[in-house]
Amino acid sequence: MGGPPRYPAPMGIPGALVVPLQQWAPVHPAAVEHASQSPTPPAPASGRSAALAAALAERNAAWGNPVEDELQRWLAGAEVIVAGQQPGLLGGPLLTLIKACAVAAEVRRRRAAGRDAAAFFWLATNDDDLPEMGWGRVVVGEELRTVREAAWQRGDAVAGAVQLGTAASQLLTELEEQLPGERAREAVAVAARCYRPGVCLGEATGRFLAHLLRGLGVVLVDALEPALMVAARDALLRTLARLPEAWERLGDGGKAMQGRGWPVPLAITVTRLPIFRLHGGRRERLAAPGGECPGALLAEVERYPQRFSPNVWLRPLLQDAALGTGVSLLGGAELAYHLQAAALWELAGVAPPIWRLRPHVTVVTGAERRLIRQLAVTPGDLLARRRPARLRGGARIQRQEAALMRQVEARLTSLRETVERELPALTADLEATAAKMTAALDWLAHRTELARARSHDVEVQRWRRLVAFLRPDGQPQERRLSVLTPLLRLGLEWPTQLAETLDPAAPGMHLMCWEEGGPW
């Protein structure tokens, strides 16, 4: 990555660069290989549930995201584009909003081509990995501000039932007092209304995302919506009835990856059912004696599917059964475990969708563009995780000054020898002149060191500010920072700008907008 490489701009995104994703973040090799292949068109969608459409319309309306027209398109057979993520403080990791905007962009692209489509975003309110969801992080200057719900423990409750403490609200109060500008104040005010102490995490995140996505036509799917499991009941029953075969297919998928030297994404525990019982806001594990689903439990699932919630590998299958998914936009790790479980869709009688590696985004605002120009850095410099040597200015000057001092000393020595031979009376004047020249050069060296120290301090501060926003803690921005972070600078209208300009067909890391001329 030496030198300033040029990266291509994604089609239709002025000012953006796209970097190969593997340079920016680790990607499972199965996902890399799959992304390079031509997708197989999905089978036509099966019947869709009017009861589910009504439930989704009601939930979205309650959150402030009216999507009745989109759901009517869905019922009429529109292609379904899906992405999803867990809830989280301050909107969750930035990739949450990027995924939601990507499905909106894909629907826009298809409609422009004359194909009707509908966008869905699956909000995993049935997840109970609370520490993974209980953090928020924003950038203030060169400082990363992080908050956590310290009392949350994995398995204590699902995201749709756990109540917020004061972590988010305290940070938002601090930001309101410290950040200037109307955009920041408006974003903080909306987040504060959503993330109030005592509100459930799923509800808070749903309302926050609804505010940001309103008007983009993205249907938010609360994973705890009872009508979802009712709509997916047949696929669930078929999978549970043939559970030993499902385990075998999962194992075969893992062995195929292992045989190629790839890590296996899904660990299989055949003594546990791939569903949980929902009770009192928690998920209860269920045993699978002999790797099978007990008959009594199968009967209960048939009668009351809404009492249950799927595990990680069963969730996308039931999502596709309920929604009739045509395209799923996935991260690298998600795509890898989908590929391991690919044989299960046929077993469950569900048409598999197209799985596509989603676009990844690093948001670059005007503040970062100024720093990029001042420091003359490249994307490769950010990946190196240390300030480029060329930014430590002054070393060449000091080397040249030292060489000049040696040259002057050598010439003075030669001149002294000549004076002693030919004009000894000039010796005192020569020594006085030599002392002045040495003092002048020493003064210049001192001033150079002071200037270098000042320049170093300025450049270090600029570099820290740049890295804190674009590559925080040496990690991809979209994973390390919360959704709220770019809104503090770009305003609440930014998600609409992102959805209008993002190229969902380009799976690399989009640096938006590294150069001038972009939408923000």
C-alpha positions as CSV (number, residue, x, y, z in Angstrom):
1,M,0.0,0.0,0.0
2,G,2.9,2.3,-0.6
3,G,2.3,5.6,-2.4
4,P,-1.0,7.2,-2.9
5,P,-3.1,4.6,-4.7
6,R,-6.2,5.6,-6.6
7,Y,-9.4,3.8,-5.9
8,P,-12.4,3.7,-8.2
9,A,-15.5,5.6,-7.4
10,P,-18.7,3.5,-7.2
11,M,-21.0,4.3,-10.0
12,G,-23.4,7.2,-9.2
13,I,-21.6,8.3,-6.0
14,P,-19.7,11.5,-6.6
15,G,-16.8,12.1,-4.3
16,A,-16.7,8.5,-3.0
17,L,-14.0,5.9,-3.3
18,V,-14.4,2.2,-2.9
19,V,-11.7,0.1,-1.3
20,P,-11.7,-3.7,-1.5
21,L,-13.5,-4.9,1.6
22,Q,-10.8,-7.4,2.6
23,Q,-8.4,-4.6,3.0
24,W,-10.7,-2.8,5.4
25,A,-12.2,-5.6,7.5
26,P,-11.8,-9.4,7.7
27,V,-14.3,-11.2,5.5
28,H,-15.0,-15.0,5.6
29,P,-13.5,-16.6,2.5
30,A,-16.8,-18.3,1.7
31,A,-18.4,-14.9,1.5
32,V,-15.7,-13.6,-0.8
33,E,-16.1,-16.5,-3.1
34,H,-19.9,-16.2,-3.2
35,A,-19.8,-12.5,-3.9
36,S,-17.8,-13.2,-7.0
37,Q,-20.4,-15.6,-8.5
38,S,-23.5,-14.8,-10.5
39,P,-26.6,-15.2,-8.3
40,T,-29.4,-17.7,-9.2
41,P,-32.8,-15.9,-9.6
42,P,-35.1,-16.8,-6.7
43,A,-38.2,-18.8,-7.1
44,P,-41.5,-16.9,-7.3
45,A,-42.8,-15.9,-3.8
46,S,-45.5,-17.9,-2.2
47,G,-48.7,-16.6,-0.6
48,R,-48.3,-13.7,1.9
49,S,-50.2,-13.1,5.1
50,A,-52.7,-10.3,5.3
51,A,-52.7,-10.7,9.1
52,L,-48.9,-10.2,9.1
53,A,-49.2,-7.1,6.9
54,A,-51.8,-5.6,9.2
55,A,-49.6,-6.3,12.3
56,L,-46.5,-4.8,10.6
57,A,-48.5,-1.7,9.5
58,E,-49.8,-1.2,13.0
59,R,-46.4,-1.5,14.6
60,N,-44.7,0.8,12.2
61,A,-47.4,3.4,12.5
62,A,-47.0,3.3,16.3
63,W,-43.3,4.0,15.8
64,G,-43.9,6.9,13.4
65,N,-43.1,5.1,10.2
66,P,-46.3,4.8,8.0
67,V,-45.7,2.0,5.5
68,E,-49.2,0.9,4.5
69,D,-48.6,1.5,0.8
70,E,-45.4,-0.6,0.9
71,L,-47.2,-3.5,2.6
72,Q,-49.9,-3.3,-0.1
73,R,-47.2,-3.7,-2.7
74,W,-45.9,-6.6,-0.7
75,L,-49.3,-8.3,-0.6
76,A,-49.6,-7.8,-4.4
77,G,-46.3,-9.7,-4.9
78,A,-43.5,-7.2,-5.0
79,E,-40.0,-8.5,-4.7
80,V,-38.8,-8.5,-1.1
81,I,-35.4,-7.0,-0.2
82,V,-34.3,-7.7,3.4
83,A,-31.5,-6.8,5.8
84,G,-31.4,-6.9,9.6
85,Q,-29.6,-6.2,12.8
86,Q,-30.0,-6.3,16.6
87,P,-31.3,-3.2,18.5
88,G,-28.7,-1.1,20.3
89,L,-28.1,2.1,22.2
90,L,-28.2,5.3,20.2
91,G,-29.5,3.4,17.2
92,G,-27.0,0.5,17.5
93,P,-23.8,0.3,15.5
94,L,-23.7,2.5,12.4
95,L,-24.0,-0.5,10.1
96,T,-27.6,-0.8,11.3
97,L,-28.6,2.4,9.4
98,I,-26.3,1.5,6.5
99,K,-28.1,-1.8,6.0
100,A,-31.5,-0.2,6.2
101,C,-30.5,2.5,3.7
102,A,-29.0,-0.3,1.4
103,V,-32.4,-2.1,1.2
104,A,-34.1,1.2,0.4
105,A,-31.5,1.9,-2.3
106,E,-31.9,-1.6,-3.8
107,V,-35.7,-1.1,-4.0
108,R,-35.2,2.3,-5.6
109,R,-32.9,0.7,-8.2
110,R,-35.4,-2.0,-9.0
111,R,-38.3,0.3,-9.3
112,A,-36.3,2.5,-11.6
113,A,-35.8,-0.6,-13.8
114,G,-39.6,-1.3,-13.9
115,R,-39.7,-4.0,-11.2
116,D,-41.8,-3.6,-8.1
117,A,-40.0,-4.2,-4.8
118,A,-40.5,-3.7,-1.1
119,A,-37.9,-3.0,1.6
120,F,-37.9,-4.8,5.0
121,F,-35.5,-4.3,7.9
122,W,-35.6,-7.1,10.5
123,L,-35.0,-5.8,14.0
124,A,-33.9,-8.7,16.1
125,T,-35.8,-7.8,19.3
126,N,-35.8,-11.5,20.2
127,D,-32.0,-11.6,20.7
128,D,-30.8,-11.8,24.3
129,D,-27.1,-11.1,24.0
130,L,-27.5,-7.9,26.0
131,P,-23.8,-6.9,26.4
132,E,-23.5,-6.9,22.6
133,M,-26.4,-4.5,22.3
134,G,-25.9,-2.5,25.5
135,W,-23.2,0.0,24.3
136,G,-23.2,3.4,22.5
137,R,-20.2,5.3,21.1
138,V,-19.9,8.8,19.6
139,V,-16.9,11.0,18.6
140,V,-16.4,14.4,20.2
141,G,-13.3,16.0,18.8
142,E,-10.6,13.3,19.0
143,E,-12.3,11.6,21.9
144,L,-14.4,8.5,21.7
145,R,-17.2,8.7,24.2
146,T,-18.5,5.2,25.2
147,V,-21.4,4.3,27.4
148,R,-22.6,0.8,28.5
149,E,-25.6,-0.6,30.3
150,A,-23.2,-2.3,32.8
151,A,-25.9,-4.3,34.6
152,W,-27.1,-6.1,31.5
153,Q,-26.0,-9.8,31.3
154,R,-26.5,-12.2,28.5
155,G,-29.8,-14.1,28.8
156,D,-31.3,-11.8,31.4
157,A,-34.0,-10.8,28.9
158,V,-34.6,-10.3,25.2
159,A,-34.0,-6.9,23.6
160,G,-37.7,-6.3,23.3
161,A,-38.2,-6.7,27.0
162,V,-35.1,-5.3,28.7
163,Q,-35.5,-1.8,30.1
164,L,-33.0,1.0,29.6
165,G,-31.1,2.4,32.5
166,T,-29.5,5.9,32.5
167,A,-26.4,5.2,30.3
168,A,-27.8,6.6,27.1
169,S,-29.7,9.5,28.6
170,Q,-26.7,10.7,30.6
171,L,-24.5,10.8,27.6
172,L,-27.2,12.6,25.6
173,T,-27.5,15.2,28.3
174,E,-23.7,15.8,28.1
175,L,-23.8,16.1,24.3
176,E,-26.6,18.6,24.4
177,E,-24.5,20.8,26.6
178,Q,-21.2,20.4,24.8
179,L,-22.0,20.2,21.0
180,P,-22.8,23.4,19.1
181,G,-24.9,23.6,16.1
182,E,-28.6,23.0,15.3
183,R,-28.0,19.6,13.5
184,A,-26.4,18.2,16.6
185,R,-29.1,19.6,18.9
186,E,-31.9,18.1,16.8
187,A,-30.3,14.7,16.6
188,V,-29.6,14.6,20.3
189,A,-33.2,15.7,21.0
190,V,-34.7,12.9,18.9
191,A,-32.4,10.3,20.5
192,A,-33.3,11.5,23.9
193,R,-37.0,11.2,23.3
194,C,-36.5,7.6,22.2
195,Y,-33.9,6.4,24.7
196,R,-35.5,7.4,27.9
197,P,-34.8,5.3,31.1
198,G,-37.5,2.6,31.5
199,V,-38.2,2.2,27.8
200,C,-37.5,-1.2,26.4
201,L,-34.4,-1.3,24.1
202,G,-36.4,-2.8,21.1
203,E,-39.0,0.0,21.4
204,A,-36.4,2.7,21.7
205,T,-34.4,1.5,18.7
206,G,-37.5,1.0,16.6
207,R,-38.7,4.5,17.3
208,F,-35.3,6.0,16.6
209,L,-34.9,4.1,13.3
210,A,-38.5,4.9,12.3
211,H,-37.8,8.7,12.7
212,L,-34.6,8.4,10.5
213,L,-36.2,6.1,7.8
214,R,-39.6,7.8,7.6
215,G,-40.4,8.4,3.9
216,L,-37.9,5.8,2.6
217,G,-40.5,3.0,2.5
218,V,-38.6,0.6,4.7
219,V,-40.9,-1.7,6.7
220,L,-39.4,-2.3,10.2
221,V,-40.0,-5.8,11.4
222,D,-40.2,-6.4,15.1
223,A,-38.9,-10.0,15.5
224,L,-41.2,-10.5,18.5
225,E,-44.3,-9.8,16.4
226,P,-46.5,-12.9,17.0
227,A,-47.8,-12.9,13.4
228,L,-44.4,-13.6,12.1
229,M,-44.1,-17.1,13.7
230,V,-47.7,-17.8,12.6
231,A,-46.8,-16.9,9.0
232,A,-43.7,-19.1,9.2
233,R,-45.3,-22.0,11.1
234,D,-45.3,-24.5,8.2
235,A,-41.6,-24.1,7.5
236,L,-40.9,-24.3,11.2
237,L,-42.8,-27.6,11.6
238,R,-41.2,-29.2,8.6
239,T,-37.7,-28.3,10.0
240,L,-38.5,-29.6,13.5
241,A,-40.1,-32.8,12.2
242,R,-36.9,-33.6,10.2
243,L,-34.5,-32.2,12.7
244,P,-31.9,-35.1,12.6
245,E,-31.7,-34.4,8.8
246,A,-31.3,-30.7,9.5
247,W,-28.4,-31.4,11.8
248,E,-26.8,-33.6,9.2
249,R,-27.1,-30.9,6.5
250,L,-25.6,-28.3,8.8
251,G,-22.8,-30.6,9.6
252,D,-22.2,-31.3,5.9
253,G,-22.1,-27.6,5.2
254,G,-19.5,-27.1,8.0
255,K,-17.4,-30.0,6.7
256,A,-17.3,-28.6,3.2
257,M,-15.9,-25.3,4.5
258,Q,-13.5,-27.2,6.8
259,G,-12.3,-29.2,3.9
260,R,-11.2,-26.0,2.1
261,G,-9.4,-24.8,5.2
262,W,-12.1,-22.3,6.1
263,P,-13.4,-21.5,9.6
264,V,-16.8,-23.0,10.3
265,P,-19.2,-20.2,11.3
266,L,-21.9,-22.2,13.0
267,A,-21.3,-24.5,16.0
268,I,-23.9,-27.3,16.2
269,T,-25.4,-28.5,19.5
270,V,-27.7,-31.4,18.7
271,T,-28.9,-31.8,22.3
272,R,-30.7,-28.4,22.1
273,L,-33.6,-27.5,19.9
274,P,-33.1,-24.6,17.4
275,I,-36.0,-22.7,19.0
276,F,-36.5,-21.1,22.4
277,R,-39.6,-20.7,24.4
278,L,-40.5,-17.1,25.1
279,H,-41.6,-16.6,28.7
280,G,-41.6,-13.6,30.9
281,G,-39.4,-11.5,28.5
282,R,-36.7,-14.2,28.4
283,R,-35.7,-17.1,26.1
284,E,-35.7,-20.6,27.6
285,R,-33.6,-23.3,26.0
286,L,-35.3,-26.5,25.1
287,A,-33.8,-30.0,25.0
288,A,-33.7,-32.2,21.9
289,P,-33.5,-35.8,23.2
290,G,-31.6,-37.9,20.8
291,G,-31.3,-34.8,18.5
292,E,-35.1,-34.8,17.8
293,C,-38.0,-32.6,18.6
294,P,-40.4,-34.3,21.1
295,G,-43.9,-35.0,19.7
296,A,-45.6,-33.0,22.5
297,L,-43.5,-29.9,21.7
298,L,-44.1,-30.3,18.0
299,A,-47.9,-30.2,18.7
300,E,-47.5,-27.1,20.8
301,V,-45.5,-25.4,18.1
302,E,-48.3,-26.2,15.6
303,R,-50.9,-24.7,17.9
304,Y,-49.0,-21.8,19.4
305,P,-46.1,-20.8,17.2
306,Q,-46.0,-17.3,18.6
307,R,-44.7,-18.8,21.9
308,F,-41.3,-19.6,20.3
309,S,-38.3,-17.9,18.9
310,P,-35.7,-19.3,16.4
311,N,-31.9,-19.6,17.0
312,V,-29.3,-18.0,14.8
313,W,-29.4,-20.5,11.8
314,L,-33.2,-21.0,11.9
315,R,-34.0,-17.3,12.0
316,P,-33.2,-16.4,8.4
317,L,-35.1,-19.4,7.1
318,L,-38.2,-18.4,9.0
319,Q,-37.8,-14.8,8.0
320,D,-37.8,-15.9,4.4
321,A,-40.8,-18.1,4.9
322,A,-42.8,-15.3,6.5
323,L,-41.7,-12.5,4.1
324,G,-41.1,-14.3,0.9
325,T,-37.6,-12.9,0.6
326,G,-36.1,-12.3,-2.8
327,V,-32.8,-10.7,-1.9
328,S,-31.0,-10.6,1.5
329,L,-28.2,-8.1,1.9
330,L,-25.7,-9.6,4.4
331,G,-22.4,-8.9,6.1
332,G,-19.5,-11.3,5.6
333,A,-20.1,-13.3,8.7
334,E,-23.8,-13.5,8.1
335,L,-23.3,-14.6,4.5
336,A,-20.9,-17.3,5.7
337,Y,-23.4,-19.0,8.1
338,H,-26.2,-18.7,5.5
339,L,-24.0,-20.6,3.1
340,Q,-23.2,-23.3,5.7
341,A,-27.0,-23.7,6.3
342,A,-28.0,-23.4,2.6
343,A,-29.4,-26.9,2.3
344,L,-32.0,-26.3,5.0
345,W,-34.2,-24.1,2.8
346,E,-35.1,-27.0,0.5
347,L,-35.7,-29.2,3.6
348,A,-38.1,-26.7,5.0
349,G,-39.9,-26.1,1.7
350,V,-38.8,-22.5,1.5
351,A,-37.6,-20.9,-1.7
352,P,-34.0,-19.6,-1.0
353,P,-33.4,-15.9,-1.8
354,I,-30.4,-14.4,-3.5
355,W,-27.8,-13.8,-0.8
356,R,-25.6,-10.7,-1.5
357,L,-22.7,-9.2,0.3
358,R,-24.0,-5.8,1.4
359,P,-22.2,-2.5,0.7
360,H,-20.1,-1.2,3.6
361,V,-19.7,2.5,4.3
362,T,-17.2,4.7,6.0
363,V,-18.8,8.2,6.4
364,V,-16.4,11.1,5.6
365,T,-17.7,14.6,6.4
366,G,-16.3,18.0,5.5
367,A,-14.2,18.0,8.7
368,E,-12.4,14.9,7.7
369,R,-11.9,16.0,4.1
370,R,-10.1,19.1,5.4
371,L,-7.9,16.9,7.6
372,I,-7.2,14.6,4.7
373,R,-6.1,17.5,2.5
374,Q,-4.0,19.0,5.3
375,L,-2.3,15.7,6.1
376,A,-2.2,14.4,2.5
377,V,-3.2,10.9,3.7
378,T,-4.6,8.0,1.7
379,P,-7.0,5.2,2.7
380,G,-3.9,3.0,3.0
381,D,-2.5,5.3,5.7
382,L,-5.6,4.8,7.8
383,L,-5.2,1.0,7.6
384,A,-1.6,1.2,8.8
385,R,-2.9,2.3,12.2
386,R,0.0,4.7,12.7
387,R,0.8,8.2,11.6
388,P,2.7,8.0,8.3
389,A,6.4,8.8,8.6
390,R,6.1,11.5,6.0
391,L,3.9,13.5,8.4
392,R,6.7,13.6,11.0
393,G,8.1,16.7,9.2
394,G,11.5,18.3,9.8
395,A,13.8,15.3,9.8
396,R,15.2,16.0,6.3
397,I,15.8,19.7,7.3
398,Q,17.7,18.6,10.4
399,R,19.8,16.2,8.3
400,Q,20.6,19.0,5.9
401,E,21.5,21.4,8.7
402,A,23.8,18.9,10.3
403,A,25.5,18.4,6.9
404,L,25.8,22.2,6.5
405,M,27.5,22.4,9.9
406,R,30.0,19.8,9.0
407,Q,30.8,21.6,5.7
408,V,31.2,24.9,7.5
409,E,33.5,23.3,10.1
410,A,35.6,21.7,7.3
411,R,35.9,25.0,5.4
412,L,36.8,26.9,8.5
413,T,39.6,24.4,9.4
414,S,41.0,24.8,5.9
415,L,40.8,28.6,6.2
416,R,42.6,28.5,9.6
417,E,45.5,26.7,8.1
418,T,45.8,29.2,5.2
419,V,45.6,32.2,7.6
420,E,48.3,30.8,9.8
421,R,50.6,30.4,6.8
422,E,49.9,33.6,5.0
423,L,48.3,36.2,7.3
424,P,48.6,35.3,11.1
425,A,47.3,38.8,12.1
426,L,43.8,37.7,10.8
427,T,43.5,34.8,13.2
428,A,41.5,36.7,15.9
429,D,39.0,38.1,13.4
430,L,38.6,34.6,11.8
431,E,37.9,33.0,15.2
432,A,35.3,35.7,16.1
433,T,33.6,35.1,12.7
434,A,33.7,31.3,13.2
435,A,32.1,31.7,16.6
436,K,29.3,33.9,15.1
437,M,28.7,31.4,12.2
438,T,28.6,28.4,14.7
439,A,26.2,30.3,16.9
440,A,24.0,31.2,14.0
441,L,23.8,27.6,12.9
442,D,23.1,26.5,16.4
443,W,20.3,29.1,16.6
444,L,18.8,27.8,13.4
445,A,19.0,24.2,14.7
446,H,17.2,25.2,17.8
447,R,14.5,27.1,15.9
448,T,14.0,24.1,13.6
449,E,13.5,21.8,16.6
450,L,10.9,24.2,18.1
451,A,9.1,24.5,14.8
452,R,9.2,20.7,14.3
453,A,7.7,20.2,17.8
454,R,4.9,22.7,17.1
455,S,4.2,21.0,13.7
456,H,4.3,17.6,15.3
457,D,1.8,18.6,17.9
458,V,-0.6,20.0,15.3
459,E,-0.2,17.0,13.0
460,V,-0.7,14.6,15.8
461,Q,-3.9,16.3,16.9
462,R,-5.2,16.4,13.3
463,W,-4.3,12.7,12.8
464,R,-6.0,11.7,16.1
465,R,-9.2,13.6,15.1
466,L,-9.2,12.0,11.7
467,V,-8.7,8.4,13.0
468,A,-11.2,8.8,15.8
469,F,-13.9,9.3,13.3
470,L,-12.9,7.2,10.3
471,R,-11.0,4.3,11.9
472,P,-11.8,4.4,15.6
473,D,-9.7,2.0,17.7
474,G,-8.3,0.7,14.4
475,Q,-11.7,-0.8,13.6
476,P,-14.2,-0.2,10.8
477,Q,-16.2,3.0,11.6
478,E,-19.6,1.3,10.9
479,R,-18.9,-1.3,13.6
480,R,-17.3,0.9,16.2
481,L,-19.5,4.0,16.2
482,S,-23.2,4.4,16.9
483,V,-25.9,5.5,14.4
484,L,-26.1,8.8,16.2
485,T,-22.5,9.8,15.4
486,P,-22.8,11.0,11.8
487,L,-26.2,12.6,12.5
488,L,-24.5,15.0,15.0
489,R,-22.6,16.5,12.0
490,L,-24.8,15.8,9.0
491,G,-28.3,16.1,10.4
492,L,-31.4,14.0,10.5
493,E,-31.8,14.3,6.7
494,W,-28.6,12.4,6.1
495,P,-30.2,8.9,6.0
496,T,-32.3,10.0,3.0
497,Q,-29.1,11.3,1.3
498,L,-27.4,8.0,1.9
499,A,-30.3,5.9,0.6
500,E,-30.4,8.1,-2.5
501,T,-26.7,7.8,-3.4
502,L,-25.6,4.4,-2.0
503,D,-24.8,1.8,-4.7
504,P,-26.2,-1.5,-3.2
505,A,-24.6,-3.6,-5.9
506,A,-21.0,-2.7,-4.9
507,P,-20.0,-4.7,-1.9
508,G,-16.7,-3.0,-1.1
509,M,-16.0,-0.4,1.6
510,H,-17.4,2.9,0.3
511,L,-15.5,5.9,1.6
512,M,-18.3,8.5,1.4
513,C,-17.3,11.1,0.6
514,W,-13.5,11.1,0.5
515,E,-13.3,13.7,-2.1
516,E,-15.3,16.9,-2.8
517,G,-18.4,16.8,-5.0
518,G,-20.6,14.4,-3.0
519,P,-24.0,14.9,-1.5
520,W,-22.6,16.0,1.9
